[in-house]
Amino acid sequence: MSDARLSLRSRTLVLENLIGNLLSRGLNEHDRMHRGGLGESPDGLRAYRRNRWILTILALAAMAFSWWLFDC
């Protein structure tokens, strides 16, 4: 029983770290865009928008998985 709790706790920590990393990466790229680092070329802005959507989808998927994990 304690092994199951430890396993659940370690999975929780992994999910928390994943969500935190995704959100911080998205915020860093958002700051770069507003400082002019990505808006100088259309390709840079297009890549930023694509990455922002990918990060958003991954963060939502990680949150949905964690909610599903704890509801079961």
N, C-alpha and C positions, 0 to 999 in steps of 0.2 A: 504494500500500500504506500509506503513512504517513497519507494522507487517511482511509482506512478505520479506522485505529487512532485517529486524532483524533476521528472521528465516533463511534466506539464509546466513547471516553473521555468525550466530551461527553454522550452519552446516559447513561453511568454516573453522571456528576455530577448530571444532571437527576433521575434516579431516586433518588439518595441524598438530594438536597435535598427531593424530594417526600415520601419516607418520613419524613425528619426533621421536616418541617413538620407532617405528619399526626400523628405521635406527640407532638410538643410541643403541638399544639392539643388533642389528646385529654387530655394530662396537665394542661393549664391548666384545661380544663373540669372535670376530675376534682377538682382542688384547689378550684375555685369551689364545687362541690357540697358538699364537706366543710366549707367555711367558712360554708355556709348561703346562698350566693348563688343557688342554683338550687332548693333544697329548700323554699322558702317557699310555693310554690304547686304544685298537681298538674300544671298545664300546663308549668311550668318543669322539673320533674323528668321529665315525659314527653318534652319536647324534648331534654333531656340524654341520656336513654336512646336515643332515636332517632338523635341525632347520633353517639353513641358507637358504635352498630352500623354506621352509614354509614362512619365513619372507620376502623373495624376492617376492614370489607370492602374499602375502598379501599386500605388499607395492605397487606392480604394479596394483593390483585390486583396491586399494584405490585411486591411481592416475587416473586410467581409469574412475572410478566412478565420481571423482571430475571434470574431463574434460567433461564427459557426462553431468553432472549436469549444468555446465556453458555454454555448447553449446546449450542446449535446450531453 
